[in-house]
């Protein structure tokens, strides 16, 4: 068995887990599982009231990453300002692609989903599944923006909302 790269995270670091978004490493503990001693990152997702334990040796393979840099955040905001790129494929196929982008944990891909699914007030109503995907992507984006900027989620939501509205104008 090859030794995987162990990310250099410490307790109280904010990290991004692809399937759940931004969480905080509460501690790094050792547990015995099936006779093996494992070192685990204990990650708390406060908003979801969930705790996740990820083996430190498998963290990189699971997609656990540090928060994005301010440069990546500004690139994501540029993407939000861009024109929506909605493919002509069937909705089920597009929905699958959007879901994959959201769960990839890649902030740029998530920003693309928000941009493509955002509706201005004068545009047609979103379907239920469209709205669900849009809200999931928007929440992931705003949580990471808030964590990177060290602001509250409300403040981050306002910033993202202003960028989306400036596009519509």
ABEGO torsion letter per residue (X at the ends): XBBBBBBBBBBGBBBBBAAAEBBBBABBBBBBBGGBBBBBBBBBBAAAGBBBBBBAAAAAAAGBBBBBBAAAAAAAAAAAABBBBBBABBAAAAAAAAAAAAAAGBAAAAAAAAAAABBBAABBBBBAAAAAAAAAAAAAAAAAAAAAAGBBAAAAAAAAAAAAAAAAX
